Amino acid sequence: MIIILVAITSYLLGSIPFGLVLARLAGYGDIRKIGSGNIGATNVLRTGNKPLALATLLLDGGKGALAVGLMYWIIRLNPDCSTMGYCPEGCHCIVGGISEYALYAAGLFSILGHCFPVWLKFKGGKGVATTLGMFLVLAPLTGIAACVTWMLMATFFRISSLAALMAMLSTPLSAYIIYQDPLLTLMSLLVAALVWYRHKTNIQRLLKGEEPRIGKKKEQTNL
């Protein structure tokens, strides 16, 4: 029951379509009718409003960070409890002795909420910003490695979707090397696979050499 409650709460948090809400508040109407039709920060940038796009990026990333951060806070309400998946004898864990699984569930379902929000008929963003925010709290070194990978790829190749794909590919590798945690590595693989799936049209254009570069007018959303 704890895992189910965490999953539902994190999904609802992740499903808040900040790009859509901010664009409407700023007077741009439905962002889904602009550019690629996506609700992420890159498509918001096509309005020409850079601060609005940055706000969308930070809020989308914040959803993943907050979902995991709240779970950490709940666990720390009882400092005598283990945070590694079990409770010492005589200790009444506030999350029922399954805190590690609850943390991963919080992160994963916040990303699922962003990608498949119930409010938008399950047609959401591609999950990159939310994933980065989630990893920066759940496994900070993995999150930093993904951010650095994105920046390097974007700088050298100027293709945002390629940078996002490589950043996601780096997460299971860094999780395995840095943390040596099989469960974290598996979770990273699942998240990377999801984000890659959400980029399937971008991958097709990359293979054809048709994917637009950063700054081009027809850049595809990937956040």
C-alpha positions as CSV (number, residue, x, y, z in Angstrom):
1,M,0.0,0.0,0.0
2,I,2.9,2.4,0.7
3,I,4.4,1.8,-2.7
4,I,1.0,2.3,-4.4
5,L,0.4,5.6,-2.5
6,V,3.9,6.9,-3.4
7,A,3.3,5.9,-7.0
8,I,0.0,7.7,-7.3
9,T,1.2,10.9,-5.5
10,S,4.4,11.0,-7.6
11,Y,2.5,10.4,-10.8
12,L,0.0,13.2,-10.1
13,L,2.9,15.6,-9.2
14,G,4.7,14.7,-12.4
15,S,1.6,15.1,-14.5
16,I,1.3,18.8,-13.9
17,P,1.8,20.3,-17.4
18,F,3.8,23.4,-16.5
19,G,4.7,24.2,-20.1
20,L,1.0,24.3,-21.0
21,V,0.0,26.3,-17.9
22,L,2.7,28.9,-18.2
23,A,2.2,29.4,-21.9
24,R,-1.5,30.0,-21.4
25,L,-0.8,32.4,-18.5
26,A,1.6,34.3,-20.6
27,G,-0.9,34.7,-23.4
28,Y,0.4,32.2,-25.9
29,G,-2.6,30.0,-25.9
30,D,-2.3,26.2,-26.2
31,I,1.4,25.3,-26.5
32,R,0.3,22.1,-28.2
33,K,-0.7,24.1,-31.2
34,I,2.7,25.6,-31.6
35,G,5.8,24.0,-33.1
36,S,6.1,20.3,-32.4
37,G,2.9,20.3,-30.3
38,N,4.8,19.1,-27.2
39,I,4.5,20.6,-23.7
40,G,8.2,20.7,-22.9
41,A,10.6,23.6,-22.5
42,T,12.1,23.3,-26.0
43,N,8.7,23.9,-27.5
44,V,7.9,26.7,-25.1
45,L,11.1,28.3,-26.4
46,R,9.6,28.5,-29.8
47,T,7.3,31.3,-28.5
48,G,10.5,33.3,-28.3
49,N,10.1,33.8,-24.6
50,K,13.3,32.5,-23.1
51,P,12.5,33.2,-19.4
52,L,9.2,31.3,-19.9
53,A,11.1,28.3,-21.4
54,L,13.6,28.4,-18.6
55,A,10.8,28.4,-16.0
56,T,9.3,25.4,-17.7
57,L,12.6,23.6,-17.7
58,L,13.2,24.3,-14.0
59,L,9.6,23.4,-13.0
60,D,9.6,20.2,-15.1
61,G,12.9,19.2,-13.5
62,G,11.6,20.2,-10.1
63,K,8.7,17.7,-10.4
64,G,11.2,14.8,-10.4
65,A,13.4,16.3,-7.7
66,L,10.4,17.1,-5.4
67,A,8.9,13.6,-5.8
68,V,12.1,12.0,-4.5
69,G,12.8,14.8,-2.1
70,L,9.4,14.4,-0.4
71,M,10.0,10.7,0.0
72,Y,13.4,11.3,1.6
73,W,11.8,13.8,4.0
74,I,9.1,11.2,5.0
75,I,11.8,8.6,5.6
76,R,13.9,11.1,7.7
77,L,10.8,11.7,10.0
78,N,12.0,8.6,11.8
79,P,15.9,8.9,11.9
80,D,16.2,5.4,13.5
81,C,14.8,3.7,10.5
82,S,17.0,2.2,7.8
83,T,16.8,3.9,4.3
84,M,18.2,0.8,2.6
85,G,15.2,-1.4,2.3
86,Y,14.7,-2.8,5.8
87,C,14.0,-1.8,9.4
88,P,16.0,-2.7,12.4
89,E,14.3,-4.9,15.0
90,G,11.9,-2.9,17.1
91,C,11.9,0.1,14.8
92,H,8.6,1.1,13.3
93,C,9.5,2.5,9.8
94,I,7.1,5.2,8.6
95,V,7.3,3.6,5.1
96,G,6.9,0.1,6.2
97,G,10.5,-1.0,5.8
98,I,10.5,-0.5,2.0
99,S,12.0,2.9,1.8
100,E,14.5,2.2,-1.0
101,Y,11.8,0.9,-3.3
102,A,9.5,3.8,-2.4
103,L,12.3,6.3,-3.4
104,Y,12.7,4.6,-6.8
105,A,8.9,4.4,-7.3
106,A,8.6,8.1,-6.5
107,G,11.2,9.0,-9.2
108,L,9.9,6.6,-11.8
109,F,6.3,7.6,-11.5
110,S,7.0,11.3,-11.6
111,I,8.5,10.7,-15.0
112,L,5.6,8.6,-16.1
113,G,3.3,11.4,-15.0
114,H,5.2,13.9,-17.1
115,C,5.2,11.6,-20.2
116,F,1.6,10.3,-19.9
117,P,-0.4,12.9,-17.9
118,V,-4.0,11.8,-17.4
119,W,-5.2,15.5,-17.8
120,L,-3.9,15.6,-21.4
121,K,-5.2,12.2,-22.5
122,F,-1.8,10.7,-21.7
123,K,0.0,12.8,-24.3
124,G,2.8,14.6,-22.4
125,G,6.4,15.5,-22.7
126,K,9.5,13.4,-23.4
127,G,10.8,13.2,-19.8
128,V,14.3,14.5,-20.1
129,A,14.0,17.5,-17.7
130,T,12.0,15.5,-15.1
131,T,14.5,12.6,-15.3
132,L,17.5,14.9,-14.7
133,G,15.8,16.6,-11.8
134,M,14.9,13.2,-10.3
135,F,18.5,11.8,-10.6
136,L,20.0,15.0,-9.1
137,V,18.2,14.2,-5.9
138,L,18.1,10.3,-6.0
139,A,21.7,9.8,-7.2
140,P,23.4,13.2,-7.5
141,L,26.5,12.0,-9.2
142,T,24.5,10.2,-11.8
143,G,22.4,13.3,-12.3
144,I,25.5,15.5,-12.7
145,A,27.0,13.0,-15.2
146,A,23.9,13.1,-17.3
147,C,23.8,16.9,-17.2
148,V,27.5,17.1,-18.2
149,T,26.9,14.6,-21.0
150,W,24.0,16.6,-22.3
151,M,26.0,19.9,-22.3
152,L,29.0,18.3,-24.1
153,M,26.9,16.6,-26.8
154,A,24.9,19.8,-27.3
155,T,28.0,21.9,-27.6
156,F,29.8,19.6,-30.1
157,F,26.9,18.4,-32.2
158,R,24.2,21.1,-31.7
159,I,21.4,18.6,-31.8
160,S,19.3,18.7,-28.7
161,S,17.6,15.3,-29.1
162,L,21.0,13.6,-29.6
163,A,22.3,15.3,-26.5
164,A,19.2,14.1,-24.5
165,L,19.5,10.5,-25.8
166,M,23.2,10.3,-24.8
167,A,22.5,11.8,-21.4
168,M,19.9,9.2,-20.7
169,L,22.3,6.5,-22.0
170,S,24.9,7.6,-19.5
171,T,22.6,7.2,-16.4
172,P,22.7,3.3,-16.1
173,L,26.5,3.4,-16.8
174,S,27.3,6.0,-14.2
175,A,24.8,4.4,-11.7
176,Y,26.6,1.0,-12.1
177,I,30.2,2.5,-11.9
178,I,29.7,5.1,-9.2
179,Y,27.1,3.6,-6.9
180,Q,27.5,-0.1,-7.7
181,D,23.8,-0.5,-6.9
182,P,22.0,-3.2,-9.0
183,L,18.5,-1.8,-8.2
184,L,19.5,1.8,-9.1
185,T,21.2,0.5,-12.3
186,L,18.0,-1.4,-13.2
187,M,15.8,1.6,-12.5
188,S,18.2,3.8,-14.6
189,L,17.9,1.4,-17.5
190,L,14.1,1.5,-17.3
191,V,14.0,5.3,-17.3
192,A,16.5,5.5,-20.2
193,A,14.4,3.0,-22.2
194,L,11.3,5.1,-21.6
195,V,12.9,8.4,-22.6
196,W,14.4,6.7,-25.7
197,Y,11.0,5.4,-26.6
198,R,9.5,8.9,-26.3
199,H,12.2,10.1,-28.7
200,K,11.4,7.5,-31.4
201,T,10.5,10.1,-34.1
202,N,13.7,12.0,-33.3
203,I,15.7,8.8,-33.7
204,Q,14.2,8.3,-37.1
205,R,15.2,11.7,-38.2
206,L,18.7,11.3,-36.7
207,L,19.2,8.2,-38.8
208,K,18.0,10.1,-41.9
209,G,20.2,13.1,-41.1
210,E,17.1,15.3,-40.9
211,E,17.1,16.2,-37.2
212,P,17.3,20.0,-36.9
213,R,20.1,21.6,-34.9
214,I,19.8,23.7,-31.8
215,G,18.7,27.2,-32.7
216,K,17.0,26.2,-35.9
217,K,13.5,27.3,-36.4
218,K,12.0,23.8,-36.6
219,E,13.7,22.3,-33.7
220,Q,11.9,19.3,-32.2
221,T,10.9,19.3,-28.5
222,N,12.8,16.8,-26.4
223,L,12.3,18.0,-22.9
